[in-house]
Amino acid sequence: MNTPSLALAATLSLASTAFAQDASLTVLHGVPGLPAPVEVVANGATLFSFCFEEQRGPLTLPPGSYDVEVRLEGATILGATYVLGAGDDVSVIANLDASGAPELTPFANDGSALALPSSRVTVRHAAEAPAVDVVVLQGGQTALTIPGVTNGQEASADVAPGDYEVELRLAGTSTVAFGPVPLTVEDGFRYGVHAVGQALTSNFDLLVQRDALTARVRSMEGLRFGNLVPSLYLDGTEVLKLDELVRTGVAVQPGSYLAEIRVFGGSSTLVSQQIDLAAGDDRMLLANPSFGTAIAFSDFANDVSALGLANEARVTVRHLALAPQVDVIVTANGAAVATIGGLVNGDEATAELPAGAYEVAIAPACTTTPVFGPVPLVLEARTHTIAQALGELGSTFTVGVDVIDLTPLPAAAEVLLRRFGTGCGATLTASTNCVIFDEVFQLELDTSVPNSAGVVLFGTSNTDFAGLPLPAGLAGFGATGCTLYTDYFGFRALPTDAQGRAVGDFSVPVRLAPFLDAIYLQGAIATPAGPGHFVTSNAIAVERN
């Protein structure tokens, strides 16, 4: 196993000093065409499994030496030793070198401060491809050209936030090898754009790693003062003018600030509080009416982490109104979905729900008679909707809604498909190794028997079938050399065509998510030859990731 040591300079520290004693590691999968998900192992402990074009991290690790292995079906196919120091920020990608051989390539991530408004874009060549010129377009015009990038190299530039397109051209020519593909660059973020796969094939793609180098602050006009327009100030600088009910996030440098809500053009401070902001923070800062004090300064951390399921949405409800204790009642199609009970001024509650259309009502605690709503609320998948009750009940009361887009976060596969066992005249394959719930994939059953009855069997155990240990030989049924790998709870008909091939669409329903461990699939084909009159395939384990 190749184990080069990588000692990274301490100057490549994280933007936030809160974690200065830790190192940060992101791992990316850029090797196409592997027959199964790979496992990433560090110092003998399995961290996770993932597939081509997926990424995990950043992982927070104590400084030290890490033996990193990539294992395919139990065998180590790549390995290296990385020495991580305090504050190091590293990306390691499993990729193809220029000749097509798999390798592990480390890159040190630049976490130095940005001059806002701007973002950092780093393009990395990690593909089986010749040298390329990286061309960044905006509005059809060339905004940036990075010439002559070869496998294992990277180039960086700080650019203005906006919508761009990235195009790869053969070095020194106008021949487009890939793209253009869209890239939206947000203020205060770092983007690692990795070219992966094999040039001029369908697996050649860009794998984007996005990390926050700044904090984000957002606010709402929580006092409902009518024509009096407040503003949010940080260290005496106006950051957000609250001339609308909701003001979405703005990037600010990490650090310690005096946060103030001011009025009259900034000449009068209503309320203030000292706050600390770290890179990656997303905070809601506002003034709101409160019992006991005329005005409160509220500081809430917004959860911008990845969701548990890709088809879900996160919703947070906050009670910031001059109103008594309330219950928040969420319904869908007239049926109660969730009740968030007993919220008092200053409270919040968060839930993750399936994406879809809902209605929300607010009622006095322990009652069902709304004092507000019901009003429609549409939750889009991979978003975080923040609903804040503001103003005074009976007069200026309203609900401010801010929606945070979580789609730029990498979505992990929720289900892994792994082949095991051998067939005796049939082969069962899946079109992918990684899927999310409800995502359609194809199963293909191949045999030499044309126009025959075929089935895919489903089971929940690969060790026991009604007391029969599995795997079990089927010679007793006349199918010498055939093996049963799964028990049985159902099947799907999959007849073969004139070439002895059968293909069908399958998916794993999201309703199985709470209790899915593994499902096992195996194909069987009727055949006129042989005393058993059937052949079987290998099996596929469908496992929760």
N, C-alpha and C positions, 0 to 999 in steps of 0.2 A: 504494500500500500504506500503510495506516495505521500509523504508528510512534510511538505515545506513549512517552515515557520514564518508567520507573518507578525511582526512587531510593529504596531501602529503608533505614530507620534502622538504625544499627549496634547498637542495643539489641536487635534481634530476632536475637540470636546463637544458634547451636547450643548445646545443653546441654553438649556435650563441647568442651572447649577444645583437644583434640588436633588438631582440624581448623579452628582459629579463623581461619586464613588463607584458607580455601576458602568458597565459597558452595554452597548446596544448592538444587536445582531438581527439582520433580516436575511431570510433564506428564500431563494427564488428557483423555480424549476423551469429550465429552458431546454430540456432534452426531449425532442419529439419521438414518437414511435415506440415507446416502451410498452411491453405487454401487460403491465400492471402498475398500480400506484407504487411509489417508492417511500421508504421510511427514512427519516432523518434521525440519526442517533448521535448524541454527544456524550462522550465519556461513558459509553456503554448504556446510557438511558435513552429510550425512544422518546423523541419530542413530539412527532406528529407524522402523518402520512399525507402525501399530496401528489398531484398530477401535473402534467405539462401545462405551463402558463399560469400556475398558481404560485402564491407567495405566502409566507408566514412571518409575522413580526411587525414592528421591532420587538424582539425579546430582550428583556432586561436581565443581564447576567452579571454576577460578581466578577471582578478581574481575575484572570487566571489562564491556564492552558486548557484548550478544548480539542479533544480528538473527535473530529466530525466525520461521520460516515454516511454515505447514501447506500441503502440496501434495497435490492430488487428481489422479491420473492425469497428473502432470507439471506441472500448473498451480497457481500459488499462489492459494489461496482465503482465507487469513488470514495476517496478519503484524504483528509489533510488535517494537520494540527495548526491551530490558530492561537496565538498568545494575545489575549485582549487585556489592555490596560485600562485604568480608570478613565472614564470619559470617552473611550473609543466608540466610534459609530461606524459599523461595517455592514456591507451587503456581500453575501456569498451566493453566487449563482452556479447551479449545475447547468452546463451548457456544452455546445459543440465547439471544438477548436476549428481552425481554418480548414483542416483536412477531414473533419466530420467525426473526430474521436471525442467521446465525452470527457469532460474535465470539470474541476471546481475552480472558479475564478473569484478572488476576493477584490472588492473595491472599497476604499475608504470614502465615506460620505462627508461632504463639506458642510459643516454645521455653523459656519461663521455667519454673523449677522447680515441681514439684508438691508439695503437702503430703501425703505418703503416709500411708495408702493412699487414692489417688484417681486419676482419669483426666480428661483434658480432652476435651470433645466440642464441636466447632465445626460448626454447621450453615450451609451456604452455598446460596443460591438461585441456581441456574444453569440454570433451565428456562424454557421458554415457558409461563408461568403467571402468574396474578395474585398479589397479596400473600397470604402464608399465615401461619398460626400454627403453629409447630412444637410438638407435644405429645409429651413423652417419658413413657412409661408403664412402671410396674413392678408386676407382680402385678395388673394390671388397674386400678391406681390412678395418677392423674396425679402424676408425680414432678417434672416441670419443664415450664413453658410459656414459649416464646419468641414473643412476639406480633409480627405485622406485618412479617415479613421479605419484602422485595421483591427482584426480580431484581438480581443484583450485590452484594447485601448478605450479611453473615454475622453470626452471634451465637454466643458461646461461654459455656460453663459447665464448672466442674470438678465431677465427680460421683463417687460411690462406685462401686467396681468391682461388676459384677453383670450380670444378664440384663435387658435393657430391650426395649421396643418403641417405634418412632418412627412418628408419625402426622402428616400434614400436613392442616390444615383451612383452608378459605377464611377469610381474615382476619376476625375479629370474629364468626364464626358457628360452629355445631357441625357444619357440613357437611364430611365427610371427603373430601378430594381425592385422598388416597393413603395406603395403609397400613391397619392398622399392620404394620410389618415388624420382624423381630427384630434386635437389635443387642447383641452380647455385648461388654462393656467390661472389659478387663483392667487390673489395677493397673499404673500407671506408663506408660501409653500415651496418645498423642494421636490422636484420631479426627476426620478431616475428612469430614463427611457432606454430599455434594453432591447436590442435587436436579437431575436432568437430564432432557432430553427434552421432551415436550409434554404438558401437563396433560390428564387424562381420556382418554389413549390408551394403547395397550399398551407404548409405548416410554418412558413416564414411570417413572423409577426413582431409586433412591438409589445413588450411587457413593461407596464408602467408602475413604478413604486412612488407613492406620494407620502410625504412626511411634512408635518407642520414645523416651521422654524420660528413661528410667532404664536402669540395668543390671539384669540378673537373675543371681542366684546360686542354685545348687542343690548338693546334696551327697548322699553315701551313707555308711552306717556301714561304713567300709572296713577296720576293725581286727577286727571280729567278736569283741568282748570279752565276749559273753554278757550278763550283767546290768549291766555297766558302760555307762552311756548317755552318749556324748559329745555335745557341742553345738558348732556353728560360731558364733564370735563375730567381729564386725567392730568395731574400735575399742572393745572392752570391752562391747559390747551383743550379747546373744544374738539371733541371726538365725534359726537353724534348730536345733531339738532333734532329734537323730538317734535317736529312740526307735522308728523304723522303718528298714528297710533302705534305702529310697529316699525322699528328700525333694525334691519338685519345686520349681521356681523361685519365688523371692520377689524383689520389686522393691526395689532400693536406689538411693540417689542416686549419680550419678557422682562420682568422687573417689579419693583415695588412702587406703587403710585398712591397719591391722594386722589380718590375718586369723589367727585362732587356733582350734585344736581343743582344747576344755577338757573336763574330767571333774569328778566330785564336785561337781556343782552349780555349776560354773564356778570353783571354787577352785584348780584345778590345770591348767596349760597343758601339753599333751602336745607340741605342735609349733606353730610359727607362721611367718608369712611376710608381708612387705610386698607389697601388690598395688595396682594402679591399675585402676580401672573407668571405662569410657567409656559414654555413652548408646548403647544398642543391643547392648552386650556381653551374652553369655550364657555363664556360667562354671561349671565343675564344680570345687568346692573340697572336698578331703577329706584325711584322714590314712589312710595305708595302710602295711602292712609292706613293707620293702625290704631287699634284700641290702646289706650294708656299713654301713647305719645301722638302728637298731631300728625307727624310724618315720620315714616321709617325708611331707612336705606336698606334695600334688599339686594343680596348678592347670592345668586344661585349658579351652581356648576351644571352645565348642560351635558348630558351623556352623549358623546359622539363616537362611542365605540361601535364595533360591528354588531349586528343583530344576531340572535341565536339561529334564526331561519331566514332564508333569503326572501321568502314571500310574506314576511311579517313587517309590521311597522311599530315604532315606539311612540307612545303618547305620554306626555307629562302634563298634569293638571296642577295649577298653583292657585291658592286662595290668597289674593292680595287686595281684597276689597274690604270696605267698611261694611261688614255683614256678619251675622252670627255663624255658628257652626253649621256646615252644610254637608250633604251627600251629593256626589256626582254620579248620575245614573246613565250608563251607556247601553243603548239598545240597537238591535239590527233586525229589520223586518218585524218590528213590534215585539220582539222577544228580548228580555234582559240578557246582556252579555257580561257586564261587570258593574259593580257598584263600589265606588271609592268612598268610604264612609268616614264621617267625623272630621272633616277638614276644618281647621280654624285658621284665622288670619296668620299668614307666614308659613303655612304648611304646603307641602307638595307631595304628589304620589305619581309613580310611573308604572306603566304596564306595557307589555308587548302583545299585540293583537294581530290576527291575520289581516292583511291589507283588504280594504273594502269600504263600503258605505255604511255609516252609522248615524245615529242621532244621539245627542247629548243634552241632558237636562240637569239643572241644579235645583235641589229641594232642601228645605230645612232638615237638619239631621234627624234621622229616624222617621221621616215622612216620605210620601210619594207624590206630594202635590208640588209641582215645579214653581219656583219663583223666577226662573229663567229657562227658556227653551220649551220643548225640545227644538234644537237646531241641527241641521245636517252637518256632518263632519266626514269628509272623505280622507281615508288614510291610504297613501300610496306606499307600495312596497319599498323598503330600504329608505325610509324617511323617519325623522323624529319631529313630531308635531308638538309644539309647546302651546298650551292654552292657559291663559292667565286671567283670572277674574279681577277686574279693576274698577275703581270708582266707588260710589256709594249706592247701596241697594235702595231702589225706589226713586233715584234721581239720575245720577251720572253713571250708573252701573253698565259695564260692557265687558266683553271677553276679547282680549287680544290674542291673535294666533300667529305664531312664527313657525315656519317649516324648515328644518335643516335637512339638506340632501346628504344621505349617507352612501349613495351609489359609488362615489370615488373610492370608498374603502374596499379592499379586496374581499370577495365573497369566497369562503371556504366551501369545498365540496361537502355535502351533507351525507352522501352515500358513496361507498367505494365498491367497485366490482372486481373480484379477484377470481381468476381461473384456477381450478385444481383438479387433480385426477386425470385419467386418460379414457378415451373412448374406444369402442370396438367396431368402428365402421361409421362413426358420425362425430362431428366436431361442432361444439357450441361456442360462439364468440359474441362479444358485445361491441357496439360501435364506439364505446368510450369506457374509460376506467373510473371516471368520477362524474357524479351528477348531483343536482339538488332535487329535493322532493318535488314531485309533479312534472319534472322535466322529462320529455320524451327521448328515449334512446331506442336503438334497434338491436334485437337479438337475431343472429343468423345461425341456422342449423344446416350444416353441409354434410352430404352423404353421397354415396354412389347409387342410391336407390331413387329413380325418378318417379314422379306422380304417385307418391305414396302417402299414407296417413302418418303424420308426425305430430308429436305433442311435446310441450315443455312442462315438466313436472315441477311443482312448488312444494317445498317443505320447510320446516323450522328447525330441524336437527340434522347434523351430519355425523352423529355418533350413535344414534339409536333409532330403530324403527319398530315400535311395538315389541320391544325386548330383543330384537335382532340387532347385534352390533353392526355398525357401519364404519367403513365401507364393507359391502357384502358381495361376494362373487355370485354370478347368476348362472353358473354351469348347471345347477340343479334344474333350471328352467329351460335347458337346452341352448343357452346363450354362452357358450364357452368363450372365455376371455373378456366377457362383459362384466361391469361392476356397477352396483347401485351405491350412490353417494348421498342420497337424501331420503328422509321420510316423506310422507305424502299428506297434503291437505287440499290440493287442487291441481288443475292442469289448464293449459291453454293449447287448443288445437293449432298446429302449424304445418299444414300439408306441403310437401315438396313439389317443385315445378319439374319441367321436363329435363332440367339439368341436375336434379337431385338437390335443389337448394330451396330453403324456406326462410323468409325474412318477415318479422313482425315488429310493430311498435309496442313498446312497454314503458311503464313509468312506475315509480314508487309513490303511492299516495301520501300526501302530507299528514293525513289523519293517523298514519302509522308512526309518526315522529316521536310521540311520547314514550312508546314502548318497544320500538324496533331495536333488536339486537342484530339478528342476521336472518336472512331468507336464503334458501339454497335452491338453485335451478339446475335441472338436468334434462337433456333431450332424449327422446326415444323415437325410433322410426320402424314402422312395420316393413318387413321384407319377406318375399316368398322363399328366399334361400335359407337353408339351415333349419334344424329342428325347433329352434326357439321362435323363429319367424319374427324376430325383432333385433335391432342393434341399439346400443346406447352411446351417448356422448360423454365427454368430460362434464364437469360441473362448474358452476359459477356461484361464488358466495357474494351475496348482496348485503353489505355490512354498514351499520351506522358509523359515521366518521367521528 
